[in-house]
């Protein structure tokens, strides 16, 4: 089942269960996907949909942090609940050890060993691990591997 179909299916089930937060979160995701599809004037592929979902995840994280700083635990709690729902549609993130293995493979494949080649390694890793790893963490690990 495609991600967009799963979101629709889960939204209908959430309506039946009268789960207001899940319904509104999934409606928001569907709306963003539809908006991007109209903007592009074509249907979106899975990668583009994942990018939208990843963006929604980041937005919820940022909002939760801001609400926590502002002592608004009630709003922070809502953002965290929505975040949990959104993360159900993202691929499982790779662990640090799995990332080290992938970095080692790419470094060996490209035959690089200096910090000047970080860009090449990152470009290859981002193609390979799109959606499965956080870019900032990946960059930190590559810098560590190639010596800042």
C-alpha positions as CSV (number, residue, x, y, z in Angstrom):
1,X,0.0,0.0,0.0
2,X,1.3,3.4,-1.0
3,X,1.9,6.0,1.7
4,X,-0.9,8.3,0.4
5,X,-3.4,5.4,0.4
6,X,-2.3,4.4,3.9
7,X,-2.9,8.0,5.1
8,X,-6.4,8.0,3.6
9,X,-7.2,4.6,5.0
10,X,-6.0,5.5,8.5
11,X,-7.8,8.8,8.4
12,X,-11.1,7.0,7.7
13,X,-10.5,4.6,10.5
14,X,-9.6,7.5,12.8
15,X,-12.9,9.1,11.9
16,X,-14.8,5.9,12.8
17,X,-12.9,5.8,16.1
18,X,-13.6,9.5,16.7
19,X,-9.9,10.2,17.2
20,X,-9.9,14.0,16.6
21,X,-6.1,14.5,16.8
22,X,-5.3,11.7,14.4
23,X,-8.0,12.9,12.0
24,X,-6.8,16.5,12.0
25,X,-3.1,15.5,11.7
26,X,-3.8,13.1,8.7
27,X,-6.1,15.7,7.1
28,X,-3.2,18.2,7.3
29,X,-0.8,15.7,5.7
30,X,-3.3,14.9,2.9
31,X,-3.8,18.7,2.4
32,X,-0.1,19.3,2.1
33,X,0.3,16.4,-0.4
34,X,-2.6,17.6,-2.5
35,X,-1.3,21.2,-2.4
36,X,2.1,20.1,-3.6
37,X,0.5,17.9,-6.3
38,X,-1.5,20.9,-7.6
39,X,1.6,23.1,-7.5
40,X,3.5,20.5,-9.5
41,X,0.5,19.8,-11.7
42,X,1.2,16.1,-11.4
43,X,0.9,13.3,-8.9
44,X,3.7,12.9,-6.4
45,X,6.0,10.0,-6.1
46,X,6.8,8.3,-2.8
47,X,10.0,10.3,-2.3
48,X,8.2,13.6,-2.6
49,X,5.5,12.5,-0.2
50,X,8.1,11.4,2.3
51,X,9.8,14.8,2.0
52,X,6.4,16.4,2.9
53,X,6.0,14.1,5.8
54,X,9.5,14.7,7.0
55,X,8.9,18.5,6.8
56,X,5.7,18.0,8.9
57,X,7.8,16.0,11.4
58,X,10.4,18.7,11.7
59,X,7.7,21.4,12.1
60,X,6.1,19.5,15.0
61,X,9.5,19.0,16.7
62,X,10.3,22.7,16.4
63,X,6.8,23.7,17.7
64,X,7.1,21.3,20.6
65,X,10.4,22.8,21.6
66,X,9.0,26.4,21.4
67,X,5.9,25.5,23.4
68,X,8.2,23.8,26.1
69,X,10.3,27.0,26.3
70,X,7.1,29.0,26.6
71,X,5.8,26.8,29.5
72,X,2.8,25.7,27.4
73,X,2.8,22.0,28.2
74,X,-0.8,21.6,26.9
75,X,0.2,22.7,23.4
76,X,3.5,20.8,23.6
77,X,1.6,17.6,24.4
78,X,-0.6,18.1,21.3
79,X,2.4,18.6,19.1
80,X,4.1,15.5,20.5
81,X,0.9,13.4,19.9
82,X,0.8,14.7,16.3
83,X,4.5,14.0,15.9
84,X,4.0,10.3,17.0
85,X,1.2,10.0,14.4
86,X,3.3,11.5,11.6
87,X,6.3,9.3,12.4
88,X,4.2,6.2,11.7
89,X,4.5,7.1,8.0
90,X,8.3,7.6,7.9
91,X,10.8,4.8,7.2
92,X,12.6,3.5,10.2
93,X,15.7,5.6,10.9
94,X,19.1,3.8,10.8
95,X,21.0,3.5,14.0
96,X,24.5,5.1,14.5
97,X,26.2,1.7,14.0
98,X,24.2,1.1,10.7
99,X,25.2,4.6,9.6
100,X,28.9,3.9,10.3
101,X,28.6,0.8,8.1
102,X,27.0,2.7,5.2
103,X,29.6,5.5,5.6
104,X,32.5,3.0,5.4
105,X,31.0,1.4,2.3
106,X,30.7,4.7,0.5
107,X,34.2,5.8,1.6
108,X,35.7,2.6,0.3
109,X,33.6,2.7,-3.0
110,X,34.7,6.3,-3.7
111,X,38.2,5.6,-2.4
112,X,38.4,8.8,-0.4
113,X,40.3,9.6,2.8
114,X,40.5,13.3,3.2
115,X,38.1,15.9,4.6
116,X,38.1,17.6,1.2
117,X,35.9,14.8,-0.1
118,X,33.1,15.2,2.5
119,X,30.8,16.7,-0.2
120,X,31.3,13.7,-2.5
121,X,30.6,11.2,0.4
122,X,27.6,13.2,1.6
123,X,26.1,13.4,-1.9
124,X,26.3,9.6,-2.3
125,X,25.0,8.9,1.2
126,X,22.0,11.2,0.8
127,X,21.0,9.5,-2.5
128,X,21.4,6.1,-0.9
129,X,19.8,6.8,2.6
130,X,17.2,9.4,1.6
131,X,14.6,9.5,4.4
132,X,16.4,6.8,6.5
133,X,18.9,9.1,8.2
134,X,19.1,12.6,9.6
135,X,21.3,14.8,7.4
136,X,23.0,16.6,10.3
137,X,23.8,13.4,12.1
138,X,25.1,11.9,8.9
139,X,27.3,14.9,8.2
140,X,28.7,14.8,11.8
141,X,29.6,11.1,11.4
142,X,31.2,11.7,8.0
143,X,33.3,14.5,9.4
144,X,34.3,12.3,12.3
145,X,35.3,9.5,9.8
146,X,37.3,11.7,7.4
147,X,38.9,13.9,10.1
148,X,37.0,17.2,10.2
